[in-house]
């Protein structure tokens, strides 16, 4: 009888722990998504670029952007992206599984080329960035 009670108590504690982990994960995703949306909303300069269309990246693969005014949606390889054009700068958030995984800043040094950086930080931080280049197809 005592071992049955201990077994049931252990199962209850494990299930409670799982719920706590799930709650923490939901909370972290919410904070991540709010920080990303806040970063995009801080980019307020009117759009000076049209990046709509198909692009190619050696690191990310096929890229598709649909642009409506300043707003951008599409895919960067396997990642759905959303973002804005702010002046001559493209700011994107790449999502996977309900949370943003990357923040990306791109600029165009020449027609048909976007270069910049991707960061695993949300919002974008310069200290853990990687180069990114997109070429228009």
N, C-alpha and C positions, 0 to 999 in steps of 0.2 A: 504494500500500500504506500509506504514511504517512497519507494523508488518510482512509482507511478506519479505521485505528487511532484517529485523532483523533475521527472521527465516533462510533465505538463508545464511546470514553472519555467523550465529551460526553453521550451517551445514558445511560450508566451513572451519571454524576454527577447528571443530571437526575432519574432514577428514584430514586436514593438520597436526593436532596433532597426529593422528593415523600413518600417514606416518613417522613423526619424531620418534615415539616410535619404529616402525618397523626398521627404519634406525639405531637407537641406538642399538636395539637388534642384528641386523646383524653385526654391528661393534663390539659389545661385544663378540659375538660368534667367529668372526674372531680372535680377540685378544686371546681369550681362547684357540682356536685350535692352533694358532701359538706358544703360550707359552707351550702347551703340547708337540707339535712336537719338539720344542727346547729342552725341558727337556729330551725327549727320545734320541735325537741326541747327548746329552752330555754324555750318557752312552756308553763308547767306549771300554770297556774291552772285549776281545774275549770270547764267550760263553763257559762255563764249565759245563752246565747243559742241559739235555734234558727233557723238561716238557710236551712234546706232549702227548696227550691222554685225558682221562676222569678223572675228579676229582669231589669231593663232598665237599660242604661247608655248615655248619649248618646255617650260616647267609645268604648266597647268593644262595644256591641250587646247581643244576647241573652245572658243569664247563667243557668246552671243549677247549683245546688248540691245535692248529696246528702250528708246529714250522718248519721253513726253515732256517737253519743256526742260526743266532741270532734273526731273526724276528719271532714274535708270533702274531697270529690272533686267534679269537675264540669268546667264550661267557662265561661270568661270570654271571650265573643266567640269568636274562632278559637283561643284558647289553652286547652289542658287545664290544670286547676289541681288542686292538692292543698294541704291545709293543716289547721289546727286552730282551734278556738274556745278561747281562753284568757280566762276571765272574760267580760267584755263586749266583747272584742276578737277580731276575725277576722284570722288571719295566713295568707296564701296565697303559694304559689309558682306562677307561670305558666310553662309549658314550651313550647318549640318545638324540634323537631329534636334531641332527646336532651339538651338542657341547659335550665336555668332562665333565662328572659329577664327576668322581673320578680319582685320581692317586693312584697307588698301588705299594708297594714294598714288595717282597716276597723273602725268603731264605729257604734253606732246612737244617733242623737240623739232619734229618735222611732220609733214602730212603722212598719215598712214602708220604712224608709230606712237605708241604710248609706253612710257617708261616710268618707273617709280619703285615703290617698296610695298611689301606686304608685312604685316606684323601679327603675331599671335595675341597681341594685347588688344583688349576692347575697353576703351577707345584706343586709337592708334598711339603707339609710343615708339619713339625713335631708337630706343636702346636694344630692341630685339627684332630688327627688321631684316628682310631679305630682298634682294633685287628682283624686279619683275619687268618683263618686256612683252608687249603685245604688238603684233604686226597685222595690219588690216589685210584681209583675204580678198 
